[in-house]
């Protein structure tokens, strides 16, 4: 099961790099996207907690019905640390590019 979960996280990473996921910034250390699939709403959140060592948290949940499908905290499940850190870093990079594009739109409208 661990390999399947890692492949799923790799899917989030690749789709983030391809700009197929619209991550929103919750705060400087948390990002989220929401997607409706076949009448179900999915929320994916990736977070960084400033602990020693840094704890990364990935949560996948549905809102109809409310259910947590997956939650990994790397301080407990260390084998996921590098891949969730890669997702977190990828989200930050993707958001920087998106933010620059949005600022360009703003400037173009002036």
Long-range contacts (C-beta under 8 A, 24 or more apart in sequence): 2-79, 5-70, 5-72, 5-80, 6-80, 6-83, 9-58, 9-80, 9-83, 9-84, 9-87, 10-83, 12-44, 12-87, 13-83, 13-86, 13-87, 13-90, 16-87, 16-90, 16-91, 16-94, 17-90, 17-94, 19-94, 19-97, 19-98, 21-94, 22-98, 23-91, 23-94, 23-95, 23-98, 25-95, 31-88, 31-91, 31-92, 31-95, 39-64, 40-64, 42-69, 46-84, 46-87, 46-88, 46-91, 47-88, 48-88, 51-75, 53-81, 54-85, 56-80, 56-81, 56-84, 56-85, 56-88, 57-84, 58-84, 58-87
